[in-house]
Amino acid sequence: MSAREELIKKYASDLKEKCGITPDMDLLTKVTIGCGPSIYNADASTVASSQQSELDTVKKNFLIKKLGLKDGPDLDAGIQAMIEKYGHANKHKYRVVAYYLLILHFKKESVYK
């Protein structure tokens, strides 16, 4: 099994155990591939949900640029909903899992089809 396949398994496990979601493995794989080499970097592979600068980056680079959403308070609300779903107590929020949850929240699966 490749390193990427191992990570996808880990992300699927996080979605099931921490978020109560059975992931669409095709979509999860595409989100993982979309994150590129950052998934292999310990710092870049996670989202520091307690740092506003990190959340602003997620909003600007993922929600607005990648998903094509318009900036507004609903984006911040979506990010907060993702944090709630993933759990405040989880220190290591994988970027792929966070993005997957945001895709579901904003119903933007079509971006990856």
C-alpha positions, 0 to 999 in steps of 0.5 A: 500500500502506498503512503497516500493510500495509508493516509487516505485510510487514516482520513477515512478513519477520522471521518468515521470515528471523530465525525460520525461520517462514512466517507465517499472514498472517491471524493476523499481520494480526490480531495487528498490528491488535490492537497498535493505534497502538503499531506506528507508534511507534518505541519502542512497536513493539519489545520490549526483551528485555534489560529485565526490566520490559519482559518483565514488561509483556509477561507481564502485559498480553499473556500474562495479560490478552490470552491469558488464561494463568495466571501461573507459571514457564511464562510466563517460559519461553515468553518466553525461548523467544520470545527464543531463537527471535527471536535474542538478536543481533536488537536490534530485536524487533518487538512484533507478531513477539514476540507472534506467536511467543508465540501459537504457543508457547502455542497460543493462535491461537484468541484471534484467530479 
